[in-house]
């Protein structure tokens, strides 16, 4: 059988698999009321379908780097993809809520491994100078998936059944698996260490408890006993994890990689931009439905232009980045994002829908200046043998940033409640101003970015002098 170039094979299987995994973090939200009615349970009980998936992601993602180094990226990636696809099919056939939650946990285990292992696979397939193009492809999945979740979930639920929200993954996943099985050839070149059991237990329990608290706190209240207990437990375990992993000879999460300046700076930026991006994608649909009275599908179509803006901008930024480096692109995008989100805070009860669509599109354009340069620069000087560990650490930070962003903005809105100017209008305005503040904080971090650190990913004769 003829061998295809890995620069073709890897992006194809990565985009297909990661799109499904990230999509399943948001697409189910629209279907929760329908699922609750189908299984005759309270709506808050149906929320376990989302929580189970997020907790499983948090538990298994930290172990992805070690597994890829130990068993090879192809084997781990395809196993995780198969697990995800089988679990998706079982979710679509579930006969009770406990069954569905159990299958979602299995699905989350596959998704928690697919994303970081797939990223490491892409980074290994492309030398640093070619990574701007590769990162553009990776960002297609991580940006379009969360934005299209509400739209796809609404369409499938209304036109077919909530079960197809899960079943739609099966044919896509099977094709991606077979393609990868036939043509993927990558192996890990990292030195394999003994499995860090202590690190796995601390990270799994710590991240799981933290994600549970961040997910439940905004909806049920931060004073609930289980939210307080898991929040404190998660915080304590993560502190212990840092202490243990910095001393371990072969840590599960190699925190020493944060000593690499471009990786540290751009990973911090990723946490903040994920908080802002996912926070806005969560906040705007809630605002449109609760304050403006849009239905779920209408609100999804109104917010989707954000993804369109990102995709269009990525095509331009991928060509500009090798000439000018990450710093000025990041600063331009983040300052513009802060201004645009600040304008979102001024949306009123009578603001025309087209203006909201334009603001969402422009916010996507702004984020297009940030995503690709940040991800490319983060791994610019990372040794090939460390890419698996670095990808795991990077994606854990992105996942926590996303959860923290949604939790933080939800808490701001919940704290202010309703007002006389309209149902919750002032509360949502405060939420958008908070998101704008997070974008400005990210811009402050971007000031510390040095273009010289990203030199391996830039054109040699056009590398700019560091102006930071």
Protein Blocks (a to p, Z undefined) as FASTA:
>chain_A
ZZddfklmmmmmmmmmmmmmmmmmmmmmmmmmmmmmmnopafklmmmmmmmmmmmmmmmm
mmmmmmmmmnopklmmmmmmmmmmmmmmmmmmpcbfklmmmmmmmmmmmmmmmmmmmmmm
mmmmpcfklmmmmmmmmmmmmmmmmmmmmmmmmmmmmmmomklmmmmmmmmmmmmmmmmm
mmgcbdcfbdcddddfklmmmmmmmmmmmmmmmmmmmmnopkbfklmmmmmmmmmmmmmm
mmmmmmpmbdfblcklmmpmklmmmmmmmmmmmmmmmmmmmmmmmmmmmmnopafklmmm
mmmmmmmmmmmmmmmmmmmmmmnojmlmmmmmmmmmmmmmmmmmmpcfklcfklmmmmmm
mmmmmmmmmmmmmmmmmmmmgcfklmmmmmmmmmmmmmmmmmmmmmmmmmmmmmnmpafk
bghklmmmmmmmmmmmmmmmmmmmmmmpcfklmmmmpcfklcccdfZZ
